[in-house]
């Protein structure tokens, strides 16, 4: 991408390696999601349509419910050991889970145990993906400067979109041309191994190295003055800088956006396609593959525009249009406007989806370096762990009581909360970082004096 041409060789190499790793990681993660119409029939018992919808929601949410625990684990590793170690560990975990998935017995072979085993593998994949994309984006945030940092970090999300598209492509081969589904997961395992090996070439970010060096100096100074025990007891001075609750809440609301978008586009419309338009599982996967093409194209466009238009302004504009599109969803499903109108509406929701993309750089920079990984990954995970169940099960039950209009009771509050979060970060963007005192620098200076 030409807008990244001003990055130095080391920065370009890091962006490239992290993009490759994220592509592979999201290929593996999305493989089951887009093959769910086939795999749920293999690993879960056959039931009535309503129960099947609940099982689909359960299988979908199982990937995300334990992510906050993974965020705490990988957040600690990222903030204490290093960003590089985190992205290597997570990719290796994804490779292992794909190997397990490729060898799992089906429900017909071992009964309900198959459902528990596949759910366990999905949980492992969810945990590993937790440290993946956040780790990659934070890494690039810490080695670049604006405006080049905006598209550089957003490029990681572009890679995740391409990975998802590749996963749907493999799913389409599996269902349409008799390509073995187990082979698909073996492919996923192999590409994850490649990603792990490639990332060993990364170097630790300068910001993280600088923080570790200052902590080392501070610890030595305190030790020389007999204050090492007090330093450890207080949890180290560098942890004392507070992150405002409004910033954490705003970030949480913004992270809830993509959960809503993804479920609406790729999950919510599937029953309508099958029951109203007589789509087979193969047709649904082919339909979703076309949507992922739209997703990739829009990702490239927004990534490119983030160099010229401030990404937070892009988020605000998208959220307003997204709210309008939500009003069209019940109408589209109620009057049965046709499959092409459904596809057009899904595509527009993807183009104007709500989420951190492409403003990740502007958002992550509002968190202190030595709390950044833990705070960002935990609230990223918490947002999805809470929103996916609300959206998944909420839309099922709201549709039972209010028909398709019930979806507005879920989508509109989430979209308005997202808009509030974006406006909060727009206010923070007006601050001048150079005028903000760094407590760690102050601590090192005071102890040196």
VOGU-3710 file (C-alpha; in Angstrom, 3 decimals, decimal comma):
1> xxxxxxxxxx> 0,000/0,000/0,000  1,551/3,281/-1,186  0,548/5,238/1,909  2,865/3,018/3,962  5,874/3,697/1,734  7,332/6,180/4,246  7,800/3,461/6,880  11,350/2,204/7,326  12,383/-1,329/6,419  11,993/-2,734/9,938
11> xxxxxxxxxx> 8,517/-1,218/10,290  7,396/-2,587/6,923  8,708/-6,045/7,819  6,850/-5,993/11,147  3,599/-4,886/9,483  3,985/-7,631/6,872  4,727/-10,399/9,373  1,871/-9,382/11,647  -0,535/-9,161/8,728  0,422/-12,679/7,639
21> xxxxxxxxxx> 0,001/-13,992/11,176  -3,385/-12,297/11,618  -4,560/-13,626/8,255  -3,665/-17,166/9,319  -5,173/-16,754/12,780  -8,503/-15,472/11,487  -8,595/-18,077/8,754  -8,537/-20,704/11,505  -10,950/-18,875/13,806  -13,582/-18,215/11,132
31> xxxxxxxxxx> -13,343/-21,656/9,521  -15,793/-23,205/11,979  -18,060/-20,124/12,082  -18,678/-20,220/8,336  -18,959/-24,015/8,259  -21,365/-24,041/11,220  -24,380/-24,854/9,019  -22,603/-28,117/8,188  -20,578/-28,861/11,331  -23,382/-28,209/13,825
41> xxxxxxxxxx> -25,286/-31,055/12,172  -22,249/-33,321/12,675  -21,431/-32,441/16,289  -24,835/-31,564/17,793  -28,095/-33,563/17,972  -30,860/-32,878/15,448  -33,665/-30,724/16,897  -36,585/-28,471/15,950  -35,817/-25,107/14,256  -36,122/-23,035/17,465
51> xxxxxxxxxx> -33,783/-25,303/19,436  -31,439/-25,430/16,444  -31,236/-21,618/16,540  -30,323/-21,768/20,237  -27,669/-24,443/19,571  -26,220/-22,291/16,788  -26,115/-19,317/19,174  -24,451/-21,471/21,843  -21,806/-22,820/19,446  -21,162/-19,296/18,203
61> xxxxxxxxxx> -20,884/-17,750/21,683  -18,671/-20,515/23,106  -15,724/-18,975/21,281  -16,090/-15,699/23,156  -17,440/-16,291/26,666  -14,064/-17,127/28,238  -12,117/-14,516/26,316  -11,874/-12,127/29,305  -9,853/-14,773/31,180  -7,602/-15,200/28,162
71> xxxxxxxxxx> -7,279/-11,417/27,992  -6,023/-11,277/31,581  -3,509/-14,039/30,894  -2,204/-12,661/27,609  -2,490/-9,102/28,868  -0,130/-9,983/31,733  2,266/-11,694/29,312  2,113/-8,758/26,909  2,694/-6,124/29,582  5,344/-8,029/31,572
81> xxxxxxxxxx> 7,162/-10,360/29,191  6,611/-8,694/25,834  4,374/-8,137/22,831  6,401/-10,496/20,637  6,022/-13,493/22,960  2,257/-13,021/23,082  1,638/-13,110/19,340  3,822/-16,227/18,964  2,064/-18,114/21,786  -1,429/-17,311/20,501
91> xxxxxxxxxx> -0,690/-18,505/16,973  0,738/-21,775/18,328  -2,418/-22,344/20,397  -4,552/-21,862/17,285  -2,494/-24,473/15,422  -3,014/-27,007/18,218  -6,780/-26,413/18,382  -7,105/-26,876/14,610  -5,224/-30,185/14,828  -7,664/-31,337/17,498
101> xxxxxxxxxx> -10,667/-30,222/15,442  -9,404/-32,147/12,433  -9,467/-35,391/14,441  -12,659/-35,000/16,497  -15,231/-37,833/16,337  -18,768/-36,764/15,389  -22,061/-36,972/17,320  -22,950/-40,150/15,425  -19,750/-41,764/16,729  -19,620/-40,756/20,404
111> xxxxxxxxxx> -22,889/-38,934/21,124  -23,143/-35,737/23,136  -19,430/-35,878/24,045  -18,735/-34,635/20,518  -20,615/-31,414/21,279  -18,564/-30,826/24,444  -15,272/-31,539/22,688  -15,948/-29,230/19,755  -17,031/-26,501/22,184  -13,772/-26,940/24,103
121> xxxxxxxxxx> -11,782/-26,527/20,888  -13,748/-23,400/20,044  -12,971/-21,990/23,493  -9,238/-22,626/22,934  -9,471/-20,847/19,581  -11,270/-17,930/21,192  -8,616/-17,628/23,904  -5,767/-17,691/21,393  -7,401/-15,136/19,106  -7,718/-12,862/22,140
131> xxxxxxxxxx> -4,030/-12,063/22,286  -3,623/-12,194/18,525  -5,177/-9,179/16,854  -4,815/-6,873/19,871  -1,164/-7,891/20,215  -0,492/-7,248/16,540  -2,241/-3,886/16,538  -0,555/-2,694/19,735  2,820/-3,796/18,370  2,368/-1,642/15,248
141> xxxxxxxxxx> 0,923/1,236/17,300  4,155/1,328/19,302  6,502/1,334/16,310  4,762/3,930/14,091  3,658/7,556/14,217  0,573/9,285/12,746  -0,661/9,652/10,107  1,116/6,520/8,853  0,202/4,646/12,017  -3,519/4,897/11,227
151> xxxxxxxxxx> -3,485/2,743/8,051  -0,584/0,601/9,331  -2,602/-0,591/12,335  -5,816/-0,787/10,309  -3,991/-3,068/7,856  -4,037/-5,778/10,532  -7,849/-5,731/10,441  -7,703/-5,886/6,652  -5,635/-9,057/6,993  -8,228/-10,530/9,355
161> xxxxxxxxxx> -10,930/-9,833/6,740  -8,885/-11,574/4,069  -8,375/-14,519/6,433  -12,125/-14,742/7,022  -12,722/-14,657/3,267  -10,251/-17,481/2,742  -12,028/-19,495/5,450  -15,371/-19,103/3,669  -13,691/-20,069/0,410  -12,442/-23,309/1,938
171> xxxxxxxxxx> -15,889/-23,870/3,489  -17,463/-23,460/0,044  -15,061/-26,046/-1,398  -15,942/-28,392/1,449  -19,699/-28,208/0,972  -19,972/-27,728/-2,788  -17,228/-29,953/-4,163  -16,933/-32,695/-1,561  -13,672/-31,379/-0,114  -13,233/-33,129/3,268
181> xxxxxxxxxx> -13,995/-30,836/6,200  -11,219/-32,454/8,237  -8,744/-31,476/5,526  -9,913/-27,884/5,911  -8,854/-27,883/9,569  -5,537/-29,543/8,738  -4,914/-26,674/6,331  -5,759/-24,283/9,160  -3,301/-26,010/11,486  -0,518/-25,843/8,898
191> xxxxxxxxxx> -0,998/-22,155/8,180  -1,019/-21,381/11,915  2,342/-23,147/12,310  3,719/-21,051/9,448  2,480/-17,908/11,204  4,163/-18,867/14,480  7,506/-19,474/12,789  7,308/-16,233/10,785  6,739/-14,151/13,916  9,949/-15,301/15,571
201> xxxxxxxxxx> 11,677/-12,713/13,350  9,945/-9,836/15,123  11,799/-7,591/17,551  10,256/-6,204/20,715  8,690/-2,739/20,345  10,889/0,247/21,311  8,221/1,662/23,651  8,004/-1,592/25,610  11,789/-1,960/25,734  12,069/1,635/26,974
211> xxxxxxxxxx> 9,553/0,980/29,752  11,361/-2,191/30,853  14,668/-0,305/30,918  13,220/2,499/33,044  11,737/-0,030/35,448  15,103/-1,737/35,746  16,834/1,570/36,470  14,165/2,501/39,007  14,442/-0,874/40,768  18,236/-0,552/40,992
221> xxxxxxxxxx> 17,957/2,972/42,382  15,437/1,873/44,992  17,571/-1,131/45,881  20,583/1,072/46,418  18,499/3,214/48,768  16,984/0,235/50,555  13,552/0,761/49,037  13,235/-2,349/46,871  10,814/-4,015/49,291  8,572/-0,938/49,339
231> xxxxxxxxxx> 8,648/-0,722/45,537  7,502/-4,334/45,201  4,887/-3,976/47,929  3,303/-1,002/46,195  3,153/-2,909/42,929  5,693/-0,632/41,234  5,166/3,039/40,486  4,466/2,468/36,815  1,110/0,806/37,589  -0,191/3,849/39,456
241> xxxxxxxxxx> -1,336/5,900/36,490  -5,109/5,660/36,337  -7,229/5,053/33,247  -10,489/6,980/33,555  -13,676/4,976/33,859  -15,197/6,962/30,985  -12,329/5,925/28,722  -12,729/2,273/29,668  -16,506/2,459/29,209  -16,158/4,235/25,871
251> xxxxxxxxxx> -13,683/1,616/24,665  -16,006/-1,149/25,873  -18,963/0,299/23,931  -16,880/0,671/20,787  -15,716/-2,943/21,042  -19,345/-4,110/21,262  -19,983/-2,772/17,762  -18,353/-5,455/15,652  -20,057/-8,240/17,621  -23,407/-6,802/16,604
261> xxxxxxxxxx> -22,367/-6,314/12,985  -20,917/-9,780/12,529  -23,898/-11,582/14,035  -26,382/-9,570/11,988  -24,640/-10,136/8,687  -23,459/-13,730/8,905  -25,767/-15,408/11,428  -29,087/-13,580/11,791  -30,089/-13,696/8,116  -29,232/-17,396/7,644
271> xxxxxxxxxx> -32,610/-18,803/8,871  -34,426/-16,422/6,502  -32,276/-17,541/3,598  -32,969/-21,204/4,393  -36,639/-21,014/5,387  -37,938/-18,265/3,080  -35,667/-18,552/0,057  -34,995/-22,321/0,363  -31,242/-21,945/0,595  -29,276/-25,124/1,289
281> xxxxxxxxxx> -26,216/-25,037/3,609  -24,083/-24,908/0,471  -26,056/-21,897/-0,813  -25,673/-20,096/2,548  -21,902/-20,581/2,524  -21,633/-19,373/-1,087  -23,777/-16,363/-0,160  -21,486/-15,613/2,797  -18,430/-15,942/0,585  -19,775/-13,139/-1,618
291> xxxxxxxxxx> -20,292/-11,076/1,538  -16,687/-11,618/2,622  -15,585/-10,213/-0,736  -17,537/-7,075/0,134  -15,952/-7,114/3,597  -12,426/-7,235/2,170  -13,077/-4,471/-0,367  -14,573/-2,129/2,230  -11,675/-2,880/4,596  -9,139/-1,774/1,988
301> xxxxxxxxxx> -11,152/1,387/1,254  -11,522/2,482/4,910  -7,871/1,634/5,609  -6,793/3,836/2,706  -9,108/6,702/3,701  -7,817/6,664/7,300  -4,593/8,257/6,033  -6,489/11,288/4,707  -9,517/11,521/7,053  -9,148/11,185/10,802
311> xxxxxxxxxx> -10,325/7,636/11,633  -12,504/8,763/14,563  -14,484/10,952/12,156  -14,888/7,896/9,952  -16,269/5,919/12,903  -18,806/8,626/13,751  -20,056/8,862/10,173  -20,364/5,083/9,877  -22,301/4,800/13,139  -24,953/7,313/12,013
321> xxxxxxxxxx> -25,492/5,463/8,726  -25,518/2,134/10,572  -28,399/3,326/12,778  -30,451/4,136/9,674  -29,706/0,701/8,178  -30,972/-0,989/11,342  -34,417/0,427/10,649  -34,416/-1,323/7,270  -33,661/-4,797/8,655  -37,185/-5,568/10,006
331> xxxxxxxxxx> -38,762/-4,125/6,851  -36,551/-6,254/4,626  -37,400/-9,459/6,506  -41,099/-8,666/6,981  -42,048/-7,872/3,387  -39,747/-10,542/1,885  -38,113/-8,143/-0,534  -36,046/-10,810/-2,289  -32,671/-12,425/-1,833  -30,804/-9,713/-3,730
341> xxxxxxxxxx> -32,202/-7,010/-1,473  -31,155/-9,086/1,539  -27,652/-9,326/0,092  -27,576/-5,578/-0,586  -28,661/-4,789/2,975  -26,058/-7,182/4,409  -23,401/-5,566/2,233  -24,334/-2,055/3,369  -24,204/-3,159/7,013  -20,696/-4,514/6,354
351> xxxxxxxxxx> -19,555/-1,334/4,610  -20,838/0,936/7,395  -20,255/-1,513/10,239  -19,482/-0,249/13,720  -16,296/-1,266/15,516  -12,804/0,038/16,221  -11,703/-0,257/12,573  -10,010/1,849/11,209  -9,381/3,918/14,381  -7,438/1,361/16,441
361> xxxxxxxxxx> -4,273/3,478/16,483  -6,086/6,587/17,729  -7,844/4,547/20,436  -4,902/2,472/21,734  -2,763/5,588/22,107  -5,125/6,834/24,810  -3,930/4,044/27,126  -0,562/4,113/28,977  2,068/1,793/27,478  2,514/-0,256/30,634
371> xxxxxxxxxx> -1,239/-0,914/30,975  -2,148/-0,905/27,308  -2,123/-4,609/26,522  -4,040/-5,716/29,631  -6,658/-2,947/29,508  -7,275/-3,097/25,763  -7,362/-6,890/25,486  -9,561/-7,349/28,576  -12,223/-4,842/27,541  -12,013/-6,081/23,940
381> xxxxxxxxxx> -12,789/-9,572/25,238  -15,377/-8,396/27,745  -17,236/-6,462/25,063  -17,519/-9,525/22,862  -18,195/-11,948/25,732  -21,182/-9,833/26,792  -22,429/-8,630/23,410  -22,374/-11,906/21,473  -24,716/-13,692/23,943  -26,968/-10,615/24,161
391> xxxxxxxxxx> -27,189/-10,328/20,395  -27,340/-14,079/19,707  -29,945/-15,091/22,278  -31,606/-11,666/22,472  -32,530/-11,641/18,806  -33,949/-15,181/19,042  -36,236/-14,353/21,965  -37,088/-10,812/20,846  -38,168/-12,217/17,481  -40,482/-14,644/19,299
401> xxxxxxxxxx> -42,242/-11,802/21,132  -42,071/-8,870/18,696  -41,276/-10,426/15,339  -38,440/-8,965/13,306  -38,993/-5,540/14,914  -37,677/-7,054/18,148  -34,158/-6,804/16,742  -34,339/-3,017/17,144  -34,528/-3,461/20,924  -31,046/-4,984/20,717
411> xxxxxxxxxx> -29,379/-3,105/17,873  -30,402/0,518/18,529  -29,155/0,733/22,174  -25,842/-0,869/21,193  -25,405/1,495/18,249  -26,180/4,577/20,388  -23,713/3,396/23,047  -21,097/2,983/20,335  -21,661/6,549/19,161  -21,174/7,821/22,739
421> xxxxxxxxxx> -17,873/5,946/22,954  -16,628/7,462/19,693  -17,488/10,987/20,862  -15,551/10,395/24,091  -12,399/9,425/22,189  -12,859/12,400/19,894  -12,643/14,611/22,986  -9,505/12,803/24,159  -7,926/13,275/20,745  -7,842/17,026/21,401
431> xxxxxxxxxx> -5,256/16,538/24,181  -1,600/17,191/23,443  0,406/14,110/24,488  3,576/16,153/24,982  1,942/18,095/27,818  0,957/14,961/29,748  3,392/13,954/32,460  4,616/10,353/32,422  4,685/9,084/36,027  7,431/6,575/35,267
441> xxxxxxxxx> 9,753/9,258/33,868  8,997/11,404/36,926  9,728/8,499/39,241  13,082/7,721/37,602  14,086/11,383/37,718  13,076/11,849/41,367  14,918/8,732/42,541  17,975/9,710/40,524  17,936/13,106/42,232
//
